[in-house]
Amino acid sequence: MSPLHKHITLLLLLLLIGALAAHAQQTPGFYVPKKGKVYFSGDTATIFSNVVNQGKLGVDKKAVVNFKGKKWENDADALITDEGNRGEDASATGGLVRFNGDSGRQQIDGGYNAVTRAGAAFAHLEIQNAAGIELTGSTTKIRHNLNFNSGHLYLQNNTLVIGEGGPGSITGYDAVKYIITGNTGTGLLVRENIRFRDSWVIFPIGTGVNAYTPVSVRNRTGQGDDFHARVSDGVKQHLFTGADLKDQSVNKTWELGKRNHPNTDDVEVSIQHLTADEGSRFSANRQYAYISQYTAAGWDTSYPQIAPSNNGYLTSGAALANSGVNTRSLRSKLASTSYFTKFTGKGDTALQFTKVWLNAYRTDHKTVRVYWTTNPEVNIRYFVVERRLSNETIFTGRDSMLSQALNGYSNINLNYTGDDANNYTGISYYRLKLVDYSGGISYTKIVAVGGKPGGFQLLLWPNPTARHFYVGINGAVAVKYVVIWNGLGQMIHREPVNDRSIIPMHIYLPGNYLVGFISEGGQVLETKKLIVTGD
């Protein structure tokens, strides 16, 4: 053979070898074609190559299949059958598929349709790969049990469904092996048909490696529902936008939801965070921590507020010393998609979370009655009634009263009343000082009381005045505007009240004026004469 012929023959052989190698890379080593059937009836078998299942791949309840290939792919029309109906369907127990590759992260393209509830589903799946496994391409379903031996399960932007007529089970998870939804919370873990008899069902999730922040739910009714969960990094004032709230939070936002009966029934939620994620203000006041839900009005305040447990018990292993758990009851408030985080009651002041309606009136010439209502009341230990007379420059304490709320927390109306000995004939100012359990102090708005008895009073002082004066709205009367008329009866100013009890005002032109108080319905409740000297 001539040298030229040898070179041509060698070239053809190389081209043939390259084509065969390329074909081998595109063709899986373990392939179940459409209408094809493969059944593992018992004992232990090992698959060393990739798997493409387009037909029926059966795993009997007595069988264990070790998968060491790179990717397992189920076609949308494929099934993973079990011993039910002679291996034709997935109606029985099924066996175990163990992902125990040793050459990097393995992949699953599950082929399951969570909307139609159709497609292939593993009966039992175990992760025994330190590099972990990841979902690609489509939803993956596990009917009975997911067990963690080693490694994480990365959802990427896919969904993992656990359960079949119930929530199934997840075992072996702890702080070093769990389900990672991603730091932007794009992956989703679904557990099917959780009912009251299932008690607490844990979603062992986290945003990344060394970021185990699981959730547990308990459905308080017998009506089952599919629940989902995921978690992302960060907390924003307006959920996805606005100010960063990581300083007063745990820098995590959890998404929870119900599929079939949103915003109905009672559900309890436990959320576990890492102490390393606590902001400085949260860490300093963690004894007042609570789970907050994002609503149309923003992040809410929940009850009761308690210190997170000093260990993370949402794990199948030993309790985690670097974590804290809080629990909240939700009464018909878990929607198809709801968002949660954690704050503390001492974020700024107790008044930031407590709503107080304060008022006062003179019962007679020597007594003023001060009364207030709270709802909600958060983290208050006691109240101090403070008073300043118009001829004084500072407020002084007149009386103190302990909170009526159990441990300082309540979400119902709590009513307080106190009488102050006061025979002053001028204007008296009252306010409340709120003292919380950590010694923090807040103050309410100020209300004014005149020198004459009356169930409610519309006050005007000083009168006469050089230029500046005040109007006071005191008692159970709804005033919408304060109106000023000049001596010709012309309205020269209209001031919205906007829930204020004391309103500063001014007139620079000397003369006689009328000040009127206008109700919500437009009626003139009362008018008072005002003299402006302009001096």
C-alpha positions in Angstrom: 0.0 0.0 0.0 1.4 3.3 -1.0 2.1 6.1 1.6 -0.8 8.1 0.1 -3.2 5.3 0.5 -2.1 4.8 4.1 -2.7 8.4 5.0 -6.2 8.3 3.4 -7.0 5.1 5.3 -5.8 6.6 8.6 -7.8 9.7 8.0 -11.0 7.7 7.3 -10.5 5.7 10.5 -10.0 8.9 12.5 -13.2 10.4 11.0 -15.1 7.1 11.8 -13.9 7.0 15.4 -14.8 10.7 15.9 -18.3 10.1 14.5 -18.8 7.1 16.7 -17.6 9.1 19.8 -19.9 12.0 19.0 -22.8 9.5 18.6 -21.9 7.9 21.9 -22.1 11.2 23.6 -25.5 11.9 22.2 -26.9 8.5 23.0 -27.6 7.5 26.6 -26.1 4.3 27.9 -29.4 3.3 29.5 -32.4 4.0 27.2 -36.0 3.0 27.6 -37.8 3.8 24.3 -41.4 4.8 23.9 -43.6 1.7 24.5 -40.5 0.0 25.9 -40.4 -1.6 29.3 -37.5 -2.3 31.8 -38.2 -3.7 35.2 -35.9 -4.1 38.2 -37.6 -6.9 40.1 -35.3 -7.2 43.2 -31.8 -7.1 44.8 -29.4 -4.2 43.9 -28.4 -3.0 40.5 -26.2 -0.2 39.3 -26.5 2.1 36.3 -23.2 3.7 35.4 -24.4 5.7 32.4 -27.0 8.4 31.8 -30.6 7.4 31.8 -33.3 8.5 29.3 -36.7 7.0 30.1 -39.3 7.5 27.4 -41.4 4.4 28.3 -41.8 2.4 31.5 -38.9 2.0 33.8 -40.0 -0.2 36.7 -38.5 -0.5 40.2 -40.0 -3.2 42.4 -40.4 -2.6 46.2 -37.6 -5.2 46.7 -35.2 -3.4 44.4 -32.5 -0.8 44.9 -31.1 0.9 41.8 -27.8 2.8 42.3 -27.4 5.6 39.7 -23.9 6.7 39.0 -24.4 8.5 35.7 -24.5 12.2 35.1 -28.2 12.8 34.2 -31.5 11.0 34.7 -34.1 12.2 32.2 -37.8 11.2 32.2 -39.8 12.0 29.1 -43.2 13.8 29.7 -45.1 10.6 28.7 -42.8 8.2 30.6 -43.6 6.4 33.9 -41.5 4.9 36.7 -43.6 1.9 37.6 -43.7 -0.3 40.7 -45.1 -3.7 41.5 -48.7 -2.5 41.2 -50.7 -4.1 38.4 -47.9 -6.4 37.5 -45.4 -3.6 37.0 -47.7 -1.7 34.6 -48.4 1.4 36.8 -47.3 3.3 40.0 -50.0 2.3 42.4 -48.0 0.4 44.9 -44.9 0.9 47.2 -42.1 0.8 44.7 -38.3 0.6 45.3 -35.4 2.9 45.9 -33.4 4.8 43.4 -30.1 6.0 44.9 -28.1 8.8 43.3 -24.6 8.0 44.4 -22.3 9.3 41.7 -18.8 10.2 42.6 -17.8 12.6 39.7 -19.6 15.8 40.5 -23.2 17.0 40.8 -25.8 14.7 39.2 -29.0 15.9 37.4 -32.7 15.0 37.2 -35.1 16.1 34.5 -38.2 14.7 36.2 -40.7 15.0 33.5 -43.6 15.4 35.9 -46.5 17.9 35.3 -47.6 19.4 38.6 -50.6 21.1 37.0 -52.1 18.0 35.4 -50.6 15.7 38.1 -49.3 13.4 35.5 -45.9 11.9 34.5 -43.1 9.9 36.0 -42.5 9.9 39.7 -39.9 8.2 41.8 -41.3 6.1 44.6 -38.3 6.5 46.9 -35.2 8.5 46.2 -31.9 8.8 48.1 -29.1 11.4 47.7 -25.7 9.9 48.5 -23.5 12.3 46.6 -21.4 14.8 48.4 -21.6 17.2 45.4 -25.4 16.9 45.5 -28.0 16.6 42.7 -29.8 19.3 40.8 -33.2 19.6 39.0 -33.1 20.7 35.4 -35.8 21.2 32.7 -39.0 20.2 34.5 -40.7 19.3 37.7 -39.6 16.2 39.7 -41.9 14.2 41.9 -41.2 11.7 44.7 -44.3 9.8 45.8 -43.2 8.4 49.2 -39.8 9.3 50.6 -36.8 11.5 49.9 -33.8 10.6 52.0 -30.6 12.6 52.5 -27.5 10.5 53.1 -25.0 13.2 51.9 -25.2 16.2 49.7 -27.8 18.9 48.9 -30.7 18.9 46.5 -30.6 22.0 44.3 -34.0 23.0 42.8 -32.5 25.7 40.5 -35.7 27.3 39.0 -37.7 24.1 39.1 -40.3 22.5 41.4 -40.0 19.4 43.6 -43.2 17.6 44.6 -43.3 15.2 47.6 -46.2 13.0 48.3 -49.1 11.1 46.9 -52.5 11.6 48.6 -50.4 12.9 51.6 -47.2 14.8 52.2 -44.9 11.8 52.0 -41.7 12.0 54.1 -38.3 13.6 54.0 -35.6 12.1 56.1 -31.9 12.6 56.9 -31.9 16.4 56.5 -29.9 18.7 58.7 -27.8 21.8 58.5 -25.4 20.3 55.9 -27.8 18.4 53.7 -31.2 19.8 52.6 -33.1 21.3 49.7 -31.7 24.6 48.3 -34.3 26.8 46.7 -31.7 29.5 45.6 -30.8 32.9 47.1 -33.5 34.5 44.9 -36.1 31.9 45.9 -36.8 30.6 42.4 -37.1 26.9 43.3 -40.3 25.5 44.9 -40.9 22.6 47.3 -44.5 21.3 47.3 -45.9 18.7 49.8 -49.2 17.2 48.9 -52.4 17.1 50.8 -51.3 18.0 54.3 -54.0 17.3 56.9 -54.5 17.8 60.6 -53.5 14.1 61.3 -50.2 14.8 59.6 -49.2 17.1 62.5 -46.2 19.3 61.8 -44.8 18.8 58.3 -41.3 20.2 57.7 -40.0 21.8 54.5 -36.1 21.5 54.9 -35.1 24.4 52.7 -32.3 27.0 52.5 -31.1 29.7 50.2 -27.6 28.1 49.7 -24.9 26.1 51.3 -24.5 26.8 55.0 -27.9 28.7 54.9 -30.4 26.2 56.3 -33.6 28.1 57.1 -36.5 25.6 57.1 -40.3 26.0 57.6 -42.8 23.8 59.2 -46.6 23.9 58.8 -49.5 22.3 60.7 -52.9 22.3 59.1 -55.4 22.7 61.9 -58.4 21.3 59.9 -59.2 17.9 58.4 -59.5 19.5 55.0 -56.2 18.6 53.3 -54.3 20.9 51.0 -51.1 21.1 49.0 -48.6 23.5 50.6 -45.5 25.0 49.0 -42.5 26.8 50.4 -39.3 28.5 49.3 -36.9 31.1 50.8 -34.8 33.9 49.5 -32.2 36.3 50.8 -33.1 39.8 51.9 -36.1 41.7 53.4 -37.5 44.8 51.7 -39.9 47.4 53.0 -42.3 46.9 50.1 -41.6 43.2 49.7 -39.6 43.4 46.5 -38.7 47.1 46.6 -38.0 49.9 49.0 -35.7 50.2 52.0 -33.5 47.3 53.0 -34.7 46.0 56.4 -31.9 43.5 57.1 -30.8 45.4 60.2 -34.0 44.8 62.1 -34.8 41.4 60.5 -33.2 38.0 59.9 -32.4 38.9 56.2 -34.6 36.2 54.8 -38.1 36.2 53.2 -40.1 33.0 53.1 -42.8 32.3 50.6 -45.6 29.9 51.8 -48.9 29.0 50.1 -51.9 26.7 49.8 -53.0 25.4 46.4 -56.6 24.3 46.8 -58.2 26.4 49.7 -56.3 29.7 50.0 -57.3 32.1 52.8 -59.4 29.5 54.6 -58.8 27.4 57.7 -56.3 27.7 60.5 -52.7 27.0 59.9 -49.7 27.1 62.3 -46.3 28.1 60.9 -42.9 27.6 62.4 -39.9 29.3 60.8 -36.2 28.7 61.7 -33.5 31.2 61.0 -29.7 31.3 61.5 -28.5 33.6 64.3 -25.7 34.6 61.9 -28.4 36.3 59.7 -29.8 38.4 62.5 -29.4 42.2 62.0 -27.8 44.2 64.8 -31.1 45.6 66.0 -32.8 42.2 65.8 -30.0 40.5 67.7 -30.1 43.1 70.4 -33.8 42.6 70.9 -34.4 39.1 69.8 -36.4 38.3 73.0 -39.3 40.2 71.2 -39.0 38.4 67.9 -42.1 37.5 65.9 -43.1 36.2 62.5 -44.4 39.0 60.2 -46.6 38.5 57.2 -46.6 41.0 54.3 -50.1 42.4 53.7 -51.7 45.1 51.6 -50.7 47.5 54.5 -47.1 46.3 54.6 -45.4 44.0 57.1 -47.7 43.3 60.0 -47.1 42.6 63.7 -48.0 39.2 65.1 -48.8 37.8 68.5 -47.5 36.6 70.8 -43.9 37.9 70.5 -41.5 35.5 72.2 -37.8 34.9 72.1 -36.8 32.4 69.4 -36.0 29.0 70.9 -32.3 28.8 71.5 -31.9 25.8 69.2 -33.1 24.9 65.7 -35.3 21.9 66.2 -36.6 21.7 62.6 -34.2 19.0 61.6 -34.1 15.2 61.6 -30.8 15.3 63.4 -29.5 16.9 66.6 -30.9 20.4 67.4 -28.9 23.2 65.9 -27.4 25.6 68.4 -26.9 28.4 65.9 -30.6 28.8 65.0 -33.8 30.1 66.4 -37.5 29.1 65.8 -40.6 31.2 66.0 -44.2 30.1 65.6 -47.3 31.9 64.5 -51.0 30.9 64.0 -52.7 32.1 60.8 -56.5 32.2 60.8 -57.7 32.1 57.2 -54.6 34.2 56.3 -52.5 31.8 54.3 -53.1 32.7 50.6 -52.1 30.8 47.5 -48.9 32.9 47.9 -48.0 34.6 51.2 -44.7 36.1 52.3 -43.1 36.1 55.8 -40.0 37.3 57.6 -39.1 38.0 61.3 -38.8 41.3 63.1 -38.6 42.3 66.8 -40.9 44.5 68.8 -38.0 46.8 69.7 -37.2 47.7 66.1 -37.6 51.5 66.8 -40.0 52.0 69.7 -42.9 50.3 71.3 -45.2 52.9 69.8 -44.0 51.8 66.3 -46.2 48.7 66.8 -48.7 49.7 69.5 -51.8 51.8 68.4 -53.1 54.1 71.2 -56.2 56.3 71.1 -55.8 58.9 73.9 -58.2 61.5 75.2 -59.1 63.4 78.4 -61.9 65.6 79.7 -62.7 67.6 82.8 -65.4 65.8 85.0 -65.6 68.8 87.4 -63.6 71.9 88.4 -61.1 69.8 90.3 -60.7 66.5 88.3 -59.6 65.5 84.8 -60.3 62.0 83.5 -57.7 60.6 81.2 -58.6 57.5 79.2 -57.1 55.5 76.3 -57.5 52.4 74.3 -54.9 50.1 72.7 -55.2 47.7 69.8 -52.8 46.2 69.1 -50.6 46.5 72.2 -47.1 45.2 71.7 -44.4 44.8 74.2 -45.7 47.4 76.7 -44.9 46.9 80.4 -46.6 50.0 81.8 -48.0 53.5 81.0 -47.3 56.8 82.7 -49.8 59.6 82.6 -47.9 62.9 82.2 -49.3 66.5 82.5 -48.1 70.0 81.7 -50.1 73.1 82.6 -50.0 76.0 80.1 -47.9 78.0 82.7 -45.3 75.2 82.9 -42.5 74.2 80.6 -42.1 70.5 81.3 -44.3 67.4 81.6 -44.4 65.6 85.0 -45.7 62.2 85.8 -49.1 62.0 87.5 -49.9 58.3 87.6 -48.7 54.9 86.3 -50.6 51.9 85.2 -49.5 48.4 84.3 -50.4 46.9 80.9 -53.5 44.7 80.9 -52.1 42.5 78.1 -50.6 39.2 78.9 -46.8 39.6 78.7 -47.5 43.0 77.1 -49.1 41.7 73.9 -52.7 42.0 72.8 -54.7 42.3 69.5 -58.0 43.2 71.1 -59.3 46.5 72.5 -57.8 47.2 76.0 -59.4 50.1 77.8 -57.6 52.2 80.5 -59.0 55.1 82.7 -57.4 57.3 85.3 -58.4 60.5 87.2 -56.0 63.4 87.8 -56.5 65.9 90.5 -56.4 69.2 88.6 -58.2 72.5 89.5 -56.2 74.6 87.0 -58.4 77.1 85.2 -56.2 77.4 82.1 -55.3 74.8 79.5 -53.8 71.5 80.7 -51.8 69.2 78.4 -51.8 65.4 78.8 -49.8 62.6 77.1 -48.8 59.0 77.8 -45.3 57.6 78.3 -45.1 54.0 77.1 -42.4 51.9 78.8 -41.6 48.5 77.1 -40.0 45.4 78.6 -36.5 46.4 77.7 -36.9 49.9 79.2 -37.5 51.6 75.9 -39.6 54.7 76.1 -42.2 56.1 73.6 -44.7 59.0 73.9 -48.2 59.4 72.5 -49.7 62.5 70.9 -50.7 65.4 73.3 -54.3 66.2 74.2 -55.5 69.5 75.7 -58.2 70.0 78.4 -59.8 73.3 79.4 -60.8 74.7 82.7 -64.5 74.0 82.4 -66.2 70.6 82.7 -67.6 69.0 79.6 -67.9 65.6 77.9 -66.1 67.0 74.9 -64.4 70.4 74.4 -63.4 72.4 71.3 -60.6 74.7 72.6 -59.0 77.8 71.4 -55.9 79.4 73.1 -54.3 81.8 73.9 -57.1 84.3 73.3 -56.4 87.2 72.7 -53.2 86.3 70.8 -50.5 88.4 69.1 -50.4 86.1 66.0 -50.0 82.4 66.9 -52.6 80.2 68.6 -53.8 76.7 69.0 -57.1 74.8 68.6 -57.7 71.7 70.6 -60.2 68.9 69.8 -60.9 66.9 72.9 -63.4 64.1 73.5 -65.7 61.9 71.4 -66.4 64.3 68.6 -65.5 63.9 64.9 -64.1 67.2 63.5 -63.0 67.3 59.9 -62.0 71.0 59.4 -61.2 74.0 61.4 -62.4 77.1 59.6 -61.5 80.8 60.1 -63.9 83.7 59.1 -63.0 87.4 59.1 -65.3 90.2 60.4 -67.1 90.3 57.1 -68.0 86.7 57.2 -65.5 85.6 54.6 -63.7 82.3 55.0 -60.0 83.0 55.0 -58.7 79.6 55.9 -59.7 76.0 56.2 -57.4 73.5 58.0 -57.9 69.7 57.8 -57.8 68.0 61.2 -56.4 64.7 60.0 -56.8 63.0 63.4 -54.8 65.7 65.3 -55.9 66.8 68.7 -53.8 70.0 68.9 -53.4 72.1 65.8 -51.0 75.1 65.7 -52.3 78.1 63.6 -51.6 81.8 63.0 -53.1 85.0 61.7 -50.9 88.1 61.1 -53.5 90.7 60.5 -55.0 92.2 63.7 -58.7 92.1 64.1 -61.7 90.0 65.3 -62.3 86.6 63.8 -64.5 83.5 64.2 -63.1 80.0 64.4 -65.4 77.2 63.5 -65.3 73.5 64.0 -66.8 71.5 61.0 -68.0 67.9 61.4 -67.5 65.1 58.9 -71.0 65.8 57.6 -70.4 69.5 57.1 -72.2 70.8 60.1 -70.8 73.6 62.2 -70.3 72.1 65.6 -69.2 75.2 67.5 -67.7 78.7 66.8 -65.4 80.7 69.0 -64.5 84.4 68.8 -60.7 85.1 68.4 -59.0 88.4 68.9 -55.7 89.0 67.2 -53.8 92.0 68.5 -50.8 91.8 66.2 -48.5 93.1 68.9 
